[in-house]
């Protein structure tokens, strides 16, 4: 028997884009930006930092650009070099991610039954499509 996938699963599972960013690219890009920020604050080059954490400079570049996700092993090595805790590294990342309005919408969305959530996703896809047509 074939498993039934919801619209939300199909929407996010196929890496559909919303304003050019995939759902899965946001965290990697943000973590990469944070790594670059801390590296630059310490006046380290990519080559120097990559050598200290045991990876190739090209991989560090891709991590900073959000093209590669950072593994936990590499993240912990970065934290040692930066002399930071995990909490200090991520700090206000969650607060930066959502406005209070967006957080309220998300909280309301999560209280809806699954079928109603699918309808909301359908509506968002529809509105984004209309906006895209309007912008062209």
Wavefront OBJ file of the C-alpha trace (Angstrom):
o trace
v 0.000 0.000 0.000
v 1.297 3.427 -0.939
v 1.688 5.881 1.926
v -0.447 8.987 1.707
v 1.586 12.185 1.692
v -0.049 15.412 2.701
v 0.181 18.576 0.669
v 2.493 20.034 3.294
v 4.791 16.999 3.005
v 4.825 17.279 -0.772
v 5.370 21.045 -0.648
v 8.315 20.997 1.759
v 9.571 17.535 0.797
v 10.310 18.544 -2.782
v 12.239 21.619 -1.684
v 9.718 23.973 -3.199
v 10.946 27.519 -2.865
v 9.347 30.388 -1.068
v 10.877 33.721 -2.108
v 13.889 31.852 -3.496
v 14.913 30.055 -0.305
v 14.256 26.430 0.438
v 13.083 25.486 3.889
v 16.196 23.414 4.460
v 18.620 26.101 3.254
v 17.719 28.676 5.882
v 19.363 27.043 8.895
v 22.554 26.101 7.037
v 22.914 29.601 5.641
v 22.342 31.193 9.044
v 24.824 28.896 10.809
v 27.361 29.570 8.068
v 26.934 33.314 8.484
v 27.455 32.925 12.215
v 30.680 30.949 11.627
v 31.974 33.621 9.237
v 31.123 36.365 11.725
v 33.023 34.669 14.578
v 35.964 33.820 12.309
v 36.266 37.412 11.130
v 35.948 38.780 14.681
v 39.037 36.711 15.509
v 40.824 37.885 12.336
v 41.258 34.314 11.118
v 41.410 33.451 7.441
v 39.377 30.555 6.115
v 42.624 28.659 5.560
v 43.776 29.200 9.160
v 40.439 28.188 10.688
v 40.048 25.200 8.371
v 43.501 23.952 9.387
v 42.644 24.337 13.103
v 39.416 22.331 12.814
v 40.785 19.745 10.382
v 38.782 20.399 7.231
v 39.561 21.746 3.757
v 39.338 25.512 3.189
v 36.908 24.902 0.310
v 34.585 22.979 2.660
v 34.686 25.812 5.203
v 33.865 28.268 2.426
v 30.853 26.189 1.412
v 29.732 25.900 5.038
v 29.933 29.667 5.460
v 27.948 30.163 2.249
v 25.253 27.743 3.430
v 25.978 25.222 0.663
v 27.146 22.565 3.152
v 25.692 21.786 6.534
v 28.138 21.743 9.398
v 28.444 18.388 11.171
v 28.246 18.248 14.950
v 31.872 17.119 15.084
v 33.029 20.169 13.119
v 30.695 22.456 15.084
v 32.223 21.313 18.385
v 35.729 21.869 17.014
v 34.670 25.372 15.930
v 33.321 26.070 19.405
v 36.685 25.057 20.892
v 38.574 27.406 18.569
v 36.084 30.224 19.225
v 36.157 29.414 22.983
v 32.368 29.500 23.108
v 29.549 27.347 24.389
v 26.822 26.081 22.095
v 24.403 28.538 23.723
v 26.768 31.464 23.147
v 27.258 30.485 19.503
v 23.548 30.276 18.694
v 22.554 32.976 21.162
v 19.637 34.934 19.784
v 19.376 32.904 16.581
v 15.820 31.785 17.353
v 14.748 35.329 18.173
v 16.242 36.599 14.898
v 14.491 33.946 12.860
v 10.879 34.950 13.527
v 9.151 38.231 14.197
v 6.542 38.208 16.973
v 3.847 38.242 14.291
v 5.406 35.231 12.539
v 5.792 33.392 15.859
v 2.110 34.035 16.626
v 1.077 32.732 13.220
v 3.208 29.626 13.668
v 1.764 28.971 17.114
v -1.776 29.302 15.730
v -0.907 27.111 12.742
v 0.335 24.337 15.039
v -2.989 24.248 16.903
v -4.906 23.493 13.700
v -5.858 19.946 12.696
v -3.598 18.450 10.005
v -6.204 18.876 7.239
v -6.616 22.558 8.084
v -2.836 22.987 8.061
v -2.824 21.535 4.539
v -5.419 24.132 3.491
v -3.270 26.928 4.909
v -0.229 25.638 3.006
v -2.321 25.443 -0.192
v -3.399 29.042 0.320
v 0.181 30.232 0.887
v 1.337 28.425 -2.274
v -1.545 30.046 -4.180
v -0.762 33.536 -2.854
v 2.969 33.165 -3.586
v 2.145 32.079 -7.137
v -0.085 35.101 -7.635
v 2.578 37.407 -6.217
v 5.171 35.886 -8.537
v 2.880 36.458 -11.536
v 2.281 40.033 -10.410
v 6.016 40.715 -10.052
v 6.775 39.540 -13.594
l 1 2 3 4 5 6 7 8 9 10 11 12 13 14 15 16 17 18 19 20 21 22 23 24 25 26 27 28 29 30 31 32 33 34 35 36 37 38 39 40 41 42 43 44 45 46 47 48 49 50 51 52 53 54 55 56 57 58 59 60 61 62 63 64 65 66 67 68 69 70 71 72 73 74 75 76 77 78 79 80 81 82 83 84 85 86 87 88 89 90 91 92 93 94 95 96 97 98 99 100 101 102 103 104 105 106 107 108 109 110 111 112 113 114 115 116 117 118 119 120 121 122 123 124 125 126 127 128 129 130 131 132 133 134 135 136
